[in-house]
Amino acid sequence: MKKIKILFSLTIFFFSYYQRADATTLTEADTELCDTLKYALISSLREPIDQAVEIIYKEDKRAPDGLTWAAYQTEILKIKQIFGAGGDYDITLLVKPYYRGHITYGEDIIIVRSDGKLVGYKHVKTYPKVDF
């Protein structure tokens, strides 16, 4: 009987201190964590992307005023590690500049280094301009 009491007491003791530890990732955004990280990365590269869009459309006489782009319309095509683990990365993006109410004017491939340097760009496609 004494062994049962000790075993029962130990069981109660161990289970009373048992705390469930579920690891849940909290995202303070309206998107899933993967999308949030993608948009955060793209938004952090806004300056060199703006620079590339300006260069690409500077010579285009038909380009509308106020041409801009949005992170949620931008696709990450490739991330290439260039200096080994912990080094910089080249991020290849498909950017779709738009004007007015998100009327897409073109598609461009822009390569940006993770430190914020513009590496390269290529204009892929121009859509017809819609006048209202």
C-alpha positions, 0 to 999 in steps of 0.5 A: 500500500505504501508503494502505491501511495508513493507511486500515486504521489509521484505521478500527481507531482510530475503531471502537475508541473507538466506544461504543454509547449506548442511552438506557434509562430506569430505574425502581426500581419494580414498574411501567412508568415511566408508571404509576410517575409517575401513582402518584407524582403521586397519592400526592403529593396525598394530603393534599388528597384525604384532606381531600376524602374526609373532607368528603364522607362526614362527613355520611353516617351509613351511611359505614363507619369507616376509610374510605380510598382507594388510589392504584392505584384512583384515575384521573386524568381531566384535567390542566388547565394554569392559569397558562401554562407552568411554572405550576400545574395542576388535576388532576381525579381519580376516587377510589374510597374503600373500607373493610375489604378494599378494599370500594368504598363510593363514587366521587368526583371531586376537583380538586386543584391541583398545589401541594396545594390542594383546589380542589373535589369532587363525590360521584358514587356510593355503593355499598351497605354490606356488613356481615359 
